[in-house]
Amino acid sequence: MTTVPGTGHQDPSAEVLAAAAAAFGLLAAPARLHIVWALAQGESDVTGLAERTGGALPAVSQHLTKLRLAGLVRSRREGRRQVYFVDTAEQAAVVEVVRLLVGRLSEREQRAPVPAR
């Protein structure tokens, strides 16, 4: 971090900004955003996520791997199942941004007038 002259504020390093951009880049894909949205509502295994998001099982599994490597999603083993969840302690701010943005866009969509045919 470097201190901005005259402000007392510190700018993050280039490495931190690159990591943050990569994490936000992962959320730019609608399928991954849907997965994070779903996991923000509660934990699930890959089968449940595939059913909820309408994605193919292998594709959802690949998305989960990328999200897990980026630290946006965590998992734990329960018997033969791998259960995925968003660690709200570590990712509370990211989850809140996803909830707010998707929630507001959903509300806007519901209020939008239906085009006349």
N, C-alpha and C positions, 0 to 999 in steps of 0.2 A: 504494500500500500504506500502511496505517496500522498503527502499532505498538500492540499491546494493552498497556495499562498493567500494570506489575508482572510481565509475562511475558517481555518481550524478543522475543516473536514478532510477526510482521507478518501482518495479514490482507490478502488480495488485494482489489483494487479491485472495485467493482460491475461494471465493464466486463469484467474478467477472469472473474468468477463467471458473468456472463451468457454469455460465449463458451463457457465450460466446460459450462454447462447446455445450451446449444444443441448442442454436440458429443455430449453424452450423450443428448440428446433424439433425435438422428439414430440412435443405436444402439438406441433403444427399439423401432424397427420390426424385426420378425423378419427380413424380407428383407435389410435393410441389415446387421443383425448377422451373418447368414449370409454375406454377401459379405465382410465384414471377417474373419470366421473363415476363410473359404476363402483369402483373400489372405494371411492370416497363415501359411498352410501353403505358399504359393508364388504367384508372379505368374501372371497369366492375362489373356487378352483377354476382351471382353464376351461373345463367343459361348461360350467355355468356362465363364464364370461363369453364364450363363443355363442351360446344360446342367446344371451342377453344382447350382445352387440351385433349378432347376425354374421359374424365372421367365421371363416373356416378354422377348425381346430389348430392346424399347423401354423397358420398366419397369426392367430391370437397368441400362440405359444412364443413365436418369434418376437412379437411386439412386447410381450411380458419380459422376455429376456433382455431386450434393449432398455426397457423402463427400469428393470432391476439393476442392470449395470450402471445406469445413470443415477441410481439412488432414489428414484422417484417411487419405486414399488419395492416391497420386501416380500419374502415368502417363508413359510415354515412347513415342515413335513407333518402330516397327520395320517398315520398309517401308510397307506399306499398313495394317498393324495398329496399334492403340493397345493397349499392354500396361499393365495396372494392377498396382500392388503397394502394400504397406504399407511406408512408410519406417520401418524399425525403429529407426533412429538417432533420429528425431524422435518417433516414436509408440510406443516400446518399452513404456512403462508402460500405455498404453491397450490395446495388443495383449495384454500379459500379463494384464490384468484380464479381457479377453474370453476368452482361453484358459483361465484358471483357472475362471471362472464357468461357461462352457459345458461345460468338462471335468467339473467337479464335478456339474453337473446331469445330464450324460450318465451318469456313474457311478451316481448315485442312481437314475436311471431303470432302469438295468440290474439293480440290486440289488432293486428294488421287486418284491414278490410279485405274481404274476399273479392277478387277481380270479377267484374261482370262478364258474362259470356255472350 
